[in-house]
Amino acid sequence: MKSSSLWLALAVLLAPLAQASELESLWHTVQTQNPGLQAQASAVAARAAEAQSERWRYGPTVTLNSRYTQLNDELSLTVDLSALNPLAPPMHETIQQDQYSTATLEAKLPVFTGGRIKAAVAAADARLDDQQAQADQQRQAVLLQLVDRYYSVILAREAVDIRQRRLDTLDRQVYSAQRREQEGLIAAADRLSVEVERDEARRALSNAQADLELATLVYRQLVGTAVPLPQPGPLAPLSADPDLDQLAASLLTDSPEMDRLNAQADLAAAGALANRASWLPTVAVFGRYELLQDDLTALEPQWAAGLAMEWALLDGGNRYRQRQAALARVDQAQQQRQQSETDLNSRLQQDVRDLRRAEANIKALASTEALVAEKVALTQRGYDQGLSTDLDRIEAETALAAVRMQRLQAVVEQHQALARLYIRAGDANGFFALLDRNDA
C-alpha cells in the first residue's frame, strides 16, 4: 500500500515536468519542417563528408592505368655487320610491336609532406565547424522568430478580446442611454457621446482584428497551416531569476556567433600552416607493377619501387607574399573575435535592461490595474445611485482596458527578453524549462 502511494505521488510530481510547453512543441515541429533548417543540415553533412575524406590523404593511393596503342609501324633496330664480316647478314631486332597493350598497377604512400596533409585536415575540420555554427545560428534565428510570432498572435488575440468586451459593454451602455433619454433622465448630447464612444470601439475592434489576421498570416508562414494557433488563455509573468554571470560565460563559449568566429580563426591558422608546408619538400614511397607483361619491351621492367622527393626551391616570391596574407588573416580573426566578445556583452546588457524594464512595468501596471478596477467599481456604484454619468463609466472602463493591454504587453516583453537571453547564450532548453515550470 505504501509503495502504491509512493508511485502515485511521484507520478503527480513528474507529470507536469514530462509535458512540454506549447512553444517547445511548436519548435520541435518547425525544426522538422523548415526548409532552411533542412538545407543547413544537408550542408553540415556535406562538410562532414569532406572532412572525413581529407583524412584518407594519410593513406596510400592505388591506381590502375591501362592503354591499348596502335603504331604506324613496329619499332625495331637494325645493325649492319658487313664491316666486321662481309658475309654476315644485317641483325634485326624488334623493340615494340605496332599493336600493344599495357596495364600498370601503381601505389604511392606519402612519408613526409611538411604539414600539408595536417593543414588540409585542419582546414576541413574548421569548415565543418563553421558550417555547423552557421546551422546553429540559423536555428537560433528561426527560434527567435518563432518566439516573436508566437507572442504576436497571443497579444493580437488578447487585444481583440479586450476590445470586443469593451464594445459589448458600450452596446449595453448605448441601449441604457437610449432608454434613459426616452425617460427624460439624460439629454440627447449625453446619448450621442455614448454612441460616439461605441463607434470608436468598433473601429478599434476592426483594427485589432486586422492586426490578428496579419499576425496569424505571418505565424502560419513559419509553422505551416496544419499547426493550430496558440491556445487562448491568461499569459502570466515568468518567475525567473537568471544567472547573468553564467549566461555571459555561455554567450562567449556556446553561442553560434563565437563558434563561427573560432572556426574562422582555426581556418586562418590552417592556411598559415599550409603556407609554411609549401616551403618544405614532400617525400613519398612508390611502387608499380606491370599486369600485362607479354608486350613489355626490353627497356621496361616488370616492377619498380623507390622513393620520390619534390621540393620547390624558387617561385618568384609568391610563397612569401602568401605567407604575409596568411598571417594577416590570422590577426584579423583574432581581432574580430575580440570585437565580437564586446558586441555580445553589449547585447546581453541590452537584453537584461529590457527584462528589468518589463518586470518593473508588470509590477507597476498590476498596482495600477487594481486601482483602476476599484475606480470602475466605484463609478458603477455612483452610476447606480445617480451620482455618475455614462461618460464617467466609459472613461473608467476605457482606462481599465488600456491598463490591461499595457500589462499584457509588458508580460510579452518579459517573455521575449528572457527568450533572447537564454537562446542567444545557446541555452534554449533553459527558456523552455521556465515555460514548463510556469505551466505546471
Solvent accessible surface area in square Angstrom, and as a share of the most:
residue,aa,sasa,rsa
1,M,197,0.88
2,K,180,0.76
3,S,68,0.44
4,S,73,0.47
5,S,59,0.38
6,L,108,0.54
7,W,173,0.61
8,L,121,0.60
9,A,50,0.38
10,L,68,0.34
11,A,58,0.45
12,V,98,0.57
13,L,121,0.60
14,L,102,0.51
15,A,60,0.47
16,P,49,0.31
17,L,112,0.56
18,A,91,0.71
19,Q,135,0.60
20,A,41,0.32
21,S,6,0.04
22,E,61,0.27
23,L,2,0.01
24,E,27,0.12
25,S,54,0.35
26,L,11,0.05
27,W,11,0.04
28,H,97,0.43
29,T,41,0.24
30,V,2,0.01
31,Q,44,0.20
32,T,98,0.57
33,Q,106,0.47
34,N,24,0.12
35,P,106,0.66
36,G,25,0.24
37,L,12,0.06
38,Q,83,0.37
39,A,63,0.49
40,Q,36,0.16
41,A,58,0.45
42,S,72,0.46
43,A,33,0.26
44,V,25,0.14
45,A,63,0.49
46,A,54,0.42
47,R,80,0.29
48,A,43,0.33
49,A,65,0.50
50,E,82,0.37
51,A,4,0.03
52,Q,105,0.47
53,S,62,0.40
54,E,44,0.20
55,R,96,0.35
56,W,190,0.67
57,R,112,0.41
58,Y,119,0.45
59,G,21,0.20
60,P,89,0.56
61,T,82,0.48
62,V,98,0.57
63,T,65,0.38
64,L,109,0.54
65,N,69,0.35
66,S,86,0.56
67,R,171,0.62
68,Y,139,0.53
69,T,26,0.15
70,Q,99,0.44
71,L,47,0.23
72,N,161,0.82
73,D,89,0.46
74,E,60,0.27
75,L,97,0.48
76,S,49,0.31
77,L,98,0.49
78,T,82,0.48
79,V,53,0.30
80,D,100,0.52
81,L,52,0.26
82,S,52,0.34
83,A,101,0.78
84,L,152,0.76
85,N,71,0.36
86,P,113,0.71
87,L,164,0.82
88,A,26,0.20
89,P,101,0.63
90,P,85,0.54
91,M,105,0.47
92,H,103,0.46
93,E,104,0.47
94,T,50,0.29
95,I,73,0.37
96,Q,15,0.07
97,Q,95,0.42
98,D,53,0.28
99,Q,96,0.43
100,Y,44,0.17
101,S,33,0.21
102,T,34,0.20
103,A,11,0.09
104,T,10,0.06
105,L,72,0.36
106,E,60,0.27
107,A,44,0.34
108,K,107,0.45
109,L,71,0.35
110,P,39,0.25
111,V,92,0.53
112,F,92,0.38
113,T,26,0.15
114,G,6,0.06
115,G,20,0.19
116,R,71,0.26
117,I,11,0.06
118,K,128,0.54
119,A,2,0.01
120,A,21,0.16
121,V,17,0.10
122,A,38,0.30
123,A,13,0.10
124,A,7,0.05
125,D,42,0.22
126,A,2,0.01
127,R,97,0.35
128,L,43,0.21
129,D,71,0.37
130,D,24,0.13
131,Q,22,0.10
132,Q,74,0.33
133,A,2,0.01
134,Q,47,0.21
135,A,7,0.06
136,D,39,0.20
137,Q,58,0.26
138,Q,56,0.25
139,R,90,0.33
140,Q,19,0.08
141,A,58,0.45
142,V,14,0.08
143,L,4,0.02
144,L,29,0.15
145,Q,73,0.32
146,L,0,0.00
147,V,2,0.01
148,D,66,0.34
149,R,50,0.18
150,Y,17,0.07
151,Y,3,0.01
152,S,47,0.31
153,V,0,0.00
154,I,22,0.11
155,L,31,0.16
156,A,12,0.09
157,R,62,0.23
158,E,50,0.23
159,A,11,0.08
160,V,24,0.14
161,D,62,0.32
162,I,11,0.06
163,R,77,0.28
164,Q,65,0.29
165,R,111,0.41
166,R,35,0.13
167,L,17,0.08
168,D,57,0.29
169,T,29,0.17
170,L,3,0.01
171,D,52,0.27
172,R,150,0.55
173,Q,4,0.02
174,V,5,0.03
175,Y,132,0.50
176,S,33,0.21
177,A,0,0.00
178,Q,67,0.30
179,R,112,0.41
180,R,60,0.22
181,E,49,0.22
182,Q,147,0.65
183,E,107,0.48
184,G,61,0.59
185,L,113,0.56
186,I,30,0.15
187,A,61,0.47
188,A,46,0.36
189,A,65,0.51
190,D,54,0.28
191,R,53,0.19
192,L,89,0.44
193,S,37,0.24
194,V,0,0.00
195,E,33,0.15
196,V,94,0.54
197,E,54,0.24
198,R,39,0.14
199,D,55,0.28
200,E,79,0.36
201,A,1,0.01
202,R,120,0.44
203,R,131,0.48
204,A,26,0.20
205,L,14,0.07
206,S,63,0.41
207,N,96,0.49
208,A,6,0.05
209,Q,76,0.34
210,A,57,0.44
211,D,86,0.45
212,L,37,0.18
213,E,123,0.55
214,L,111,0.55
215,A,16,0.12
216,T,28,0.17
217,L,101,0.50
218,V,45,0.26
219,Y,0,0.00
220,R,61,0.22
221,Q,129,0.57
222,L,21,0.11
223,V,4,0.02
224,G,28,0.27
225,T,116,0.68
226,A,98,0.76
227,V,17,0.10
228,P,89,0.56
229,L,42,0.21
230,P,2,0.01
231,Q,118,0.53
232,P,98,0.62
233,G,46,0.44
234,P,140,0.88
235,L,35,0.18
236,A,46,0.36
237,P,45,0.28
238,L,7,0.03
239,S,106,0.68
240,A,23,0.18
241,D,128,0.66
242,P,9,0.06
243,D,88,0.45
244,L,54,0.27
245,D,118,0.61
246,Q,105,0.47
247,L,8,0.04
248,A,26,0.20
249,A,51,0.39
250,S,14,0.09
251,L,4,0.02
252,L,55,0.27
253,T,88,0.51
254,D,81,0.42
255,S,0,0.00
256,P,8,0.05
257,E,30,0.14
258,M,4,0.02
259,D,48,0.25
260,R,76,0.28
261,L,21,0.10
262,N,51,0.26
263,A,2,0.01
264,Q,72,0.32
265,A,13,0.10
266,D,75,0.39
267,L,62,0.31
268,A,12,0.09
269,A,53,0.41
270,A,3,0.02
271,G,31,0.30
272,A,14,0.11
273,L,46,0.23
274,A,45,0.35
275,N,12,0.06
276,R,126,0.46
277,A,0,0.00
278,S,29,0.19
279,W,107,0.38
280,L,57,0.28
281,P,21,0.13
282,T,36,0.21
283,V,29,0.17
284,A,10,0.08
285,V,58,0.33
286,F,80,0.33
287,G,21,0.21
288,R,95,0.35
289,Y,97,0.37
290,E,11,0.05
291,L,84,0.42
292,L,82,0.41
293,Q,63,0.28
294,D,144,0.75
295,D,48,0.25
296,L,34,0.17
297,T,21,0.12
298,A,108,0.83
299,L,158,0.79
300,E,79,0.36
301,P,80,0.50
302,Q,95,0.42
303,W,165,0.58
304,A,31,0.24
305,A,72,0.56
306,G,31,0.30
307,L,120,0.60
308,A,44,0.34
309,M,128,0.57
310,E,130,0.58
311,W,121,0.42
312,A,59,0.45
313,L,135,0.67
314,L,158,0.79
315,D,56,0.29
316,G,60,0.58
317,G,30,0.29
318,N,64,0.33
319,R,25,0.09
320,Y,123,0.47
321,R,141,0.51
322,Q,89,0.40
323,R,69,0.25
324,Q,94,0.42
325,A,41,0.32
326,A,3,0.02
327,L,90,0.45
328,A,61,0.48
329,R,129,0.47
330,V,33,0.19
331,D,74,0.38
332,Q,122,0.54
333,A,14,0.11
334,Q,80,0.36
335,Q,99,0.44
336,Q,86,0.38
337,R,73,0.27
338,Q,108,0.48
339,Q,96,0.43
340,S,15,0.09
341,E,61,0.27
342,T,79,0.46
343,D,73,0.38
344,L,8,0.04
345,N,56,0.29
346,S,63,0.41
347,R,73,0.27
348,L,9,0.05
349,Q,92,0.41
350,Q,78,0.35
351,D,5,0.03
352,V,17,0.09
353,R,131,0.48
354,D,26,0.14
355,L,0,0.00
356,R,97,0.36
357,R,132,0.48
358,A,1,0.00
359,E,37,0.17
360,A,58,0.45
361,N,55,0.28
362,I,14,0.07
363,K,154,0.65
364,A,59,0.46
365,L,28,0.14
366,A,40,0.31
367,S,64,0.41
368,T,51,0.30
369,E,39,0.18
370,A,62,0.48
371,L,114,0.57
372,V,21,0.12
373,A,37,0.29
374,E,99,0.44
375,K,103,0.44
376,V,28,0.16
377,A,51,0.39
378,L,96,0.48
379,T,17,0.10
380,Q,64,0.28
381,R,130,0.48
382,G,10,0.10
383,Y,22,0.08
384,D,103,0.53
385,Q,118,0.52
386,G,58,0.56
387,L,143,0.71
388,S,21,0.13
389,T,75,0.44
390,D,6,0.03
391,L,72,0.36
392,D,60,0.31
393,R,24,0.09
394,I,6,0.03
395,E,111,0.50
396,A,1,0.01
397,E,38,0.17
398,T,49,0.29
399,A,40,0.31
400,L,17,0.08
401,A,18,0.14
402,A,45,0.35
403,V,15,0.08
404,R,92,0.34
405,M,34,0.15
406,Q,97,0.43
407,R,68,0.25
408,L,19,0.10
409,Q,68,0.30
410,A,4,0.03
411,V,1,0.01
412,V,3,0.02
413,E,66,0.30
414,Q,5,0.02
415,H,2,0.01
416,Q,30,0.14
417,A,0,0.00
418,L,0,0.00
419,A,0,0.00
420,R,53,0.19
421,L,2,0.01
422,Y,25,0.10
423,I,6,0.03
424,R,48,0.17
425,A,1,0.01
426,G,46,0.44
427,D,56,0.29
428,A,25,0.19
429,N,115,0.59
430,G,17,0.16
431,F,0,0.00
432,F,7,0.03
433,A,37,0.29
434,L,10,0.05
435,L,14,0.07
436,D,24,0.12
437,R,138,0.51
438,N,56,0.29
439,D,100,0.52
440,A,78,0.61
